[in-house]
Amino acid sequence: MTALLLPSLADDLPIADSLDTHVWDSGDELPDDDVLGQVGMYVMPYTFSADTGDIIARMPQLSVVQTLTAGYEHVRPYLRPGITLCNARGVHDASTAELAVTLTLASLRGIPTFVEARQRGEWAFGVYEALADKTVLIVGYGAIGRAIEDRLVPFECDVLRVARTARDGVAGFESLPELVGHADVAIMICPLTDETRGMVDATFLASMKDDALLVNVARGGVVDTDALVAELSAGRLRAALDVTDPEPPPEGHPLWTVPNLLLSPHVGGSSSAFLPRARRLVKAQVERYAAGDPLANVVVGP
């Protein structure tokens, strides 16, 4: 009988009798080799811990890996020929889009300033920026990028869209040097690949308008941290980061103290919206696997 390895968040889902189901979360004692040797589908726990990838080498019959993350660069090094990788497209769209807009609004409207002023007993009245009439550049116009735009439109801002491949209404990455200088806000939501690693470098940042806002809800490695710290320290740009490189920043790192930065602890997908969406995805994928039907969200073929 083919075995299925699930995280505990899905252990009570109805599973086909043809599958021998086992539950494992990162940090738990591993199933024995007899069990692992029969695993054909593995749903990875929702964490970036190395043990969730290391276990793949101990599953010789493995043919499908399902992540609970939208990004999958952390899984690629563990794959071998014959394994299909599926990501969690659709699970994090709403939550990550909400956070992208939250970080944007909080930064523009001065929310961190109000929090700090209250702690000092100060009334920080003043004129603060609106999102209305701003131009927002979304870099990585996939499912989450579209969800971000859906939430931006009611705020009466203009949206520029960029993706790896140009298509109707969406520019390609090659257009970034031209477009970035038109943006008041640049939101990064592209996957981390060889092409996008360090994309937001000193040249990219220098092309941004004075006092523009960089929002990163993608991966920390998309941004050159040293280059960003230099711009923030000079006071020319502002940033709101949900992800960093390194992550989390070690004690004493400039990201803890540099001005003009709003920092959240990689919680784009970590909200009350995650669990029900994750469970629906796992249930549907397991049903497809058991029936021999094509899987959804395939990002790496066998």
C-alpha positions as CSV (number, residue, x, y, z in Angstrom):
1,M,0.0,0.0,0.0
2,T,1.3,3.5,-0.9
3,A,2.0,5.7,2.1
4,L,1.1,9.3,2.5
5,L,3.1,11.6,4.9
6,L,1.1,14.6,6.2
7,P,1.7,17.4,8.7
8,S,-0.6,17.4,11.7
9,L,-2.7,20.3,10.4
10,A,-4.2,17.8,7.9
11,D,-4.2,14.6,10.0
12,D,-8.0,14.5,10.4
13,L,-8.9,14.9,6.7
14,P,-10.8,12.1,5.0
15,I,-8.3,10.1,3.1
16,A,-8.8,7.3,0.6
17,D,-8.6,3.8,2.0
18,S,-6.0,3.0,-0.6
19,L,-3.5,5.3,1.1
20,D,-1.6,4.4,4.4
21,T,-1.5,7.8,6.1
22,H,1.2,8.9,8.6
23,V,1.6,12.2,10.4
24,W,4.9,14.0,10.9
25,D,5.8,17.6,11.8
26,S,9.2,19.2,11.8
27,G,11.1,18.4,15.0
28,D,9.1,15.2,15.7
29,E,10.7,11.8,15.7
30,L,10.9,10.5,12.2
31,P,8.8,7.5,11.0
32,D,10.9,4.4,10.6
33,D,12.5,3.5,7.3
34,D,9.8,0.8,6.6
35,V,7.2,3.6,6.5
36,L,9.3,6.1,4.7
37,G,10.2,3.6,2.1
38,Q,6.6,3.4,1.1
39,V,5.8,7.1,1.0
40,G,4.6,8.2,-2.5
41,M,3.3,11.6,-1.6
42,Y,4.7,14.0,1.1
43,V,3.0,17.2,2.2
44,M,5.7,19.3,3.8
45,P,5.0,21.0,7.2
46,Y,4.6,24.8,7.1
47,T,8.1,25.7,8.1
48,F,11.5,26.3,6.5
49,S,13.3,24.0,8.9
50,A,16.0,21.9,7.1
51,D,14.7,18.6,8.5
52,T,11.6,18.9,6.2
53,G,13.8,18.7,3.2
54,D,16.4,16.3,4.6
55,I,13.7,13.6,5.0
56,I,13.1,13.5,1.2
57,A,16.3,11.5,0.7
58,R,14.9,8.7,2.9
59,M,11.8,8.2,0.8
60,P,12.9,6.2,-2.3
61,Q,9.4,5.8,-3.7
62,L,8.5,9.4,-3.4
63,S,6.8,10.9,-6.5
64,V,5.0,14.0,-5.2
65,V,6.0,16.7,-2.8
66,Q,3.3,19.3,-1.9
67,T,4.5,22.5,-0.1
68,L,2.3,24.7,2.1
69,T,4.3,27.7,1.0
70,A,3.9,29.7,-2.2
71,G,7.7,29.9,-2.7
72,Y,9.6,26.7,-3.3
73,E,13.2,27.7,-3.7
74,H,14.0,26.0,-0.3
75,V,12.8,22.7,-1.6
76,R,14.5,22.5,-5.0
77,P,17.9,21.4,-3.6
78,Y,16.3,18.2,-2.2
79,L,14.5,17.1,-5.3
80,R,15.7,14.3,-7.6
81,P,14.5,13.2,-11.0
82,G,11.0,11.7,-11.0
83,I,9.6,13.9,-8.2
84,T,6.8,16.3,-9.0
85,L,6.7,19.5,-6.8
86,C,3.5,21.4,-6.2
87,N,3.3,24.7,-4.4
88,A,0.5,26.3,-2.3
89,R,-0.8,28.7,-4.9
90,G,-4.0,30.2,-3.6
91,V,-3.4,29.5,0.0
92,H,-1.5,32.7,0.8
93,D,-2.9,35.1,-1.7
94,A,-5.4,36.9,0.5
95,S,-3.2,37.1,3.6
96,T,-0.1,38.2,1.9
97,A,-2.0,40.8,-0.1
98,E,-3.5,42.2,3.1
99,L,-0.1,42.5,4.6
100,A,1.4,44.2,1.6
101,V,-1.3,46.8,1.6
102,T,-1.1,47.1,5.4
103,L,2.6,47.8,5.3
104,T,2.2,50.3,2.5
105,L,-0.6,52.2,4.3
106,A,1.1,52.1,7.7
107,S,4.4,53.5,6.2
108,L,2.7,56.2,4.2
109,R,0.3,57.4,6.9
110,G,2.9,57.4,9.7
111,I,1.5,54.7,11.9
112,P,5.0,53.8,13.4
113,T,5.4,57.5,14.2
114,F,2.1,57.6,16.1
115,V,3.0,54.5,18.1
116,E,6.3,55.9,19.1
117,A,4.8,59.3,19.9
118,R,2.2,57.8,22.2
119,Q,4.9,56.1,24.2
120,R,6.5,59.5,24.7
121,G,3.2,61.1,25.5
122,E,3.4,63.2,22.4
123,W,0.6,64.3,20.0
124,A,2.1,63.8,16.5
125,F,-0.2,65.9,14.5
126,G,0.9,66.7,11.0
127,V,0.3,66.1,7.3
128,Y,0.9,62.5,6.2
129,E,0.9,60.9,2.8
130,A,-2.1,59.2,1.3
131,L,-2.0,56.2,-0.9
132,A,-4.5,58.0,-3.2
133,D,-2.9,59.3,-6.3
134,K,0.3,57.3,-5.9
135,T,1.8,55.1,-8.5
136,V,2.4,51.6,-7.2
137,L,4.7,49.1,-9.0
138,I,4.0,45.4,-8.4
139,V,7.1,43.3,-9.2
140,G,6.0,39.7,-9.6
141,Y,2.5,39.9,-11.0
142,G,1.3,36.3,-10.3
143,A,-1.7,35.2,-8.2
144,I,-0.6,37.2,-5.1
145,G,0.3,40.2,-7.2
146,R,-3.2,40.2,-8.7
147,A,-4.6,39.9,-5.2
148,I,-2.5,42.9,-4.1
149,E,-3.9,45.0,-7.0
150,D,-7.4,44.0,-6.2
151,R,-7.0,45.5,-2.7
152,L,-5.1,48.6,-4.0
153,V,-7.7,49.7,-6.6
154,P,-10.2,51.1,-4.1
155,F,-7.5,53.4,-2.7
156,E,-7.5,55.3,-6.0
157,C,-3.9,54.7,-6.9
158,D,-2.4,53.8,-10.3
159,V,-0.8,50.3,-10.6
160,L,2.1,49.2,-12.8
161,R,2.6,45.5,-13.3
162,V,5.8,43.6,-13.9
163,A,6.4,39.8,-14.3
164,R,9.2,37.6,-15.6
165,T,7.4,37.3,-18.9
166,A,5.6,40.3,-20.6
167,R,1.9,39.9,-21.5
168,D,-1.1,42.1,-22.1
169,G,-1.0,44.8,-19.4
170,V,2.1,43.4,-17.7
171,A,5.6,44.4,-18.5
172,G,8.6,42.0,-18.4
173,F,11.5,42.3,-16.0
174,E,13.5,44.0,-18.8
175,S,11.2,47.0,-18.4
176,L,12.1,47.5,-14.7
177,P,14.9,50.1,-15.2
178,E,12.4,52.3,-17.0
179,L,9.4,51.7,-14.7
180,V,10.9,51.9,-11.3
181,G,11.6,55.6,-11.5
182,H,7.9,56.2,-12.0
183,A,6.8,54.5,-8.8
184,D,6.0,56.1,-5.5
185,V,5.7,52.6,-4.0
186,A,7.4,49.4,-5.3
187,I,6.0,46.1,-3.9
188,M,8.1,43.0,-4.4
189,I,6.2,39.7,-4.6
190,C,8.3,37.8,-7.1
191,P,9.7,34.3,-6.4
192,L,13.3,34.0,-5.4
193,T,15.3,32.6,-8.4
194,D,18.7,33.1,-9.8
195,E,17.2,35.9,-11.9
196,T,15.6,37.7,-9.0
197,R,18.2,37.2,-6.3
198,G,19.6,40.7,-5.5
199,M,17.3,42.3,-8.1
200,V,16.7,45.2,-5.8
201,D,20.4,46.3,-5.8
202,A,22.1,49.7,-5.6
203,T,21.2,50.5,-9.2
204,F,17.5,49.6,-8.7
205,L,17.3,51.7,-5.5
206,A,19.1,54.6,-7.0
207,S,16.5,54.6,-9.8
208,M,13.7,55.0,-7.3
209,K,12.2,58.4,-6.6
210,D,13.4,60.4,-3.6
211,D,11.3,59.4,-0.6
212,A,9.8,56.4,-2.4
213,L,8.7,53.3,-0.5
214,L,10.0,49.8,-1.0
215,V,7.7,47.0,0.3
216,N,9.1,43.4,0.2
217,V,6.7,40.6,0.9
218,A,8.6,38.2,-1.5
219,R,11.8,36.8,-0.1
220,G,14.7,38.6,1.7
221,G,17.2,37.6,-1.0
222,V,15.4,39.6,-3.6
223,V,16.8,42.7,-2.0
224,D,20.5,43.6,-1.5
225,T,20.4,44.4,2.2
226,D,23.6,46.4,2.3
227,A,22.4,48.6,-0.5
228,L,19.0,49.2,1.1
229,V,20.6,50.0,4.5
230,A,22.7,52.6,2.8
231,E,19.7,54.3,1.2
232,L,17.7,54.2,4.4
233,S,20.5,55.5,6.5
234,A,20.9,58.4,4.0
235,G,17.2,59.2,4.5
236,R,16.4,59.1,0.7
237,L,14.1,56.1,0.7
238,R,11.7,54.3,3.0
239,A,11.1,50.6,3.3
240,A,8.6,48.1,4.8
241,L,10.0,44.5,4.9
242,D,8.2,41.3,5.9
243,V,11.2,39.3,4.8
244,T,15.0,40.0,5.3
245,D,18.4,38.7,4.3
246,P,19.6,37.4,6.7
247,E,16.3,36.2,8.4
248,P,15.8,37.0,11.1
249,P,18.5,39.6,11.4
250,P,21.1,38.7,14.0
251,E,21.6,40.8,17.1
252,G,23.3,44.0,16.3
253,H,22.4,43.9,12.6
254,P,21.6,47.4,11.0
255,L,18.1,46.3,10.1
256,W,17.2,46.5,13.8
257,T,18.2,50.2,14.1
258,V,18.3,51.8,10.6
259,P,15.8,54.7,10.3
260,N,12.9,54.8,7.8
261,L,12.1,51.1,8.1
262,L,9.0,49.2,9.2
263,L,9.8,45.6,9.9
264,S,7.4,42.6,10.3
265,P,8.6,39.1,11.1
266,H,7.7,37.1,7.9
267,V,4.0,36.9,8.7
268,G,2.7,37.4,5.1
269,G,1.0,34.0,5.1
270,S,0.8,33.5,8.8
271,S,-2.8,34.5,9.5
272,S,-6.2,33.0,10.4
273,A,-6.8,32.6,6.7
274,F,-4.0,30.0,6.3
275,L,-5.4,26.9,8.0
276,P,-8.7,26.5,6.2
277,R,-7.1,27.2,2.8
278,A,-4.2,24.9,3.5
279,R,-6.6,22.1,4.5
280,R,-8.7,22.6,1.4
281,L,-5.6,22.4,-0.8
282,V,-4.2,19.3,0.8
283,K,-7.6,17.5,0.7
284,A,-8.0,18.3,-3.0
285,Q,-4.5,17.3,-3.9
286,V,-4.6,14.0,-2.0
287,E,-7.9,13.2,-3.7
288,R,-6.3,13.8,-7.1
289,Y,-3.3,11.7,-6.2
290,A,-5.4,8.8,-5.0
291,A,-7.5,8.9,-8.2
292,G,-4.5,9.2,-10.5
293,D,-5.8,12.6,-11.7
294,P,-3.5,15.5,-12.8
295,L,-2.3,17.5,-9.8
296,A,-2.8,21.3,-9.4
297,N,-0.1,23.8,-8.8
298,V,2.7,21.8,-10.4
299,V,5.9,24.0,-10.4
300,V,8.5,21.3,-11.1
301,G,7.6,18.3,-13.3
302,P,8.8,14.7,-12.8
